[in-house]
Amino acid sequence: AGLWTVFTLGGVGSKPTPQLEQCSPLANQSLLLLLVLANLTDAPDTPNPYRQAIMSFKNTQDSTAFSSSNPHAFQINFNSLYTALCEQQKSDQATLLLYMLLHQNGNVRTYVLARTDIENLV
């Protein structure tokens, strides 16, 4: 539940408010923590589990079977994630998360490229 709050940026879009008040302080700090943890360097013998999780999560609406071979794998609703990222593009943290997801997670990249309303993100 906490990770979902981070990825949806604290439930943005529930009520229209100014940009600075749109994201809760806890969601903002959680997003910053997630970015820091995901960008820690890998040790030679142990890869960064946060980066592995960011690189491998899948869409809950994906029709293919969810394999649990990766211990860090999880599923998230990409539509909610996409909507939250579109609404928060004035935030540096959200833009950095989007950049990281597009470059490191092929599932997110494929989903975003398949969207017909990509102008909302741009």
N, C-alpha and C positions, 0 to 999 in steps of 0.2 A: 504494500500500500504506500509506503514511503517513497519507493522508487517511482511508482506511478505518479505521485505528486510532483516529483522532480521533472519527469518527462512531460507532464501536462502543465508545468510551470504554475502549480498551485491552483489549478482550475480556472485558468483565464477564460474570459468570454462569458462568464456567468452574469456579469453586470457591467455595463459600460462605465468606465472611470478613466480619469487621466492616466497617462502612461506611467508615471511614477507610483501610482497607487494600484495599478492593475495587478501586479505580482506581489504576493505576500512576502514579507521579509524572510520567513522560513523557507519558502520555495526558492527565493533568490539565493540564500546561503547554501541550500542543498544543491542547487545547480552549480554554484561555484565549487563546492566540495567534490561533486561528481566530475567536473572538468579537471580539477587538480589530481584526483585519484586516477582518472583514466589516462592522464599524461605523465604519470610517474615512469621513470625509466625501468626497463626490464632488467632483472638480475640474470647473469649467465645461465644459472641452473633453474630458475623459476620465472616464467613469464608473468606479466602483470595481469591478474585476474579481472580487474576492472576494464582494462582495454580489451581483453578477450570477450567479455560480456557485451561491450559496446559494438564490437566487430561482428557478433554472431546472433544478436536477437532477431526474432522473426515476427511476422505479422500474425495476429490472432485470426484474421480473416483469410489466411493463406490456406488453400485447399490441400496442399501436400502435408504428409504426416510429419508431426513434430518429433524429431529424434532427440533423445536425451544422451547422446554419446558425449557431448560437450558438457562438463559439469557446471559451466557458467551460462548455459543457454537458458533463455526465457522468451516469452512472447509478450507483445504489447500491441495495442490497436494503433496501427499506423495512421488511420484517418484522424483520430484524436490528436496524435502527435503532430501531424502535418498542420492541423487547424491551429494548435497552440503555437507552433513555430511561426506560422503566418501572422498571427496576431501579435507576436512579440519581436518582430524584426527590428524594432528600434532599440532593442536591448542588446548590448554587446555580448552578454553571456549566451543568449539564445542564438545569436548569429554564429558564435563560436561552436556551440553544440551542433547546429545544422551543418556547418562546415566539416566538423569532425565526423558526423554521421554519413554525410555524402561521400567522404573520402575513405572511410574505414569500414562501412557496412554496405555490402553489395545489395542486400535486401532493401534497405532504405533508398539507396540510389535508384534501383529499378522501380520502386514504387513512385518516387517523386517524378522520374522521367515519364512514367506512364500516366500521370495526372493530366487532365485536360485544362485545369485551371491554374497552371503554373505561374501565370501572371500575378496571382495573389501573393506568391512567395517572392517574386522578383520585385 
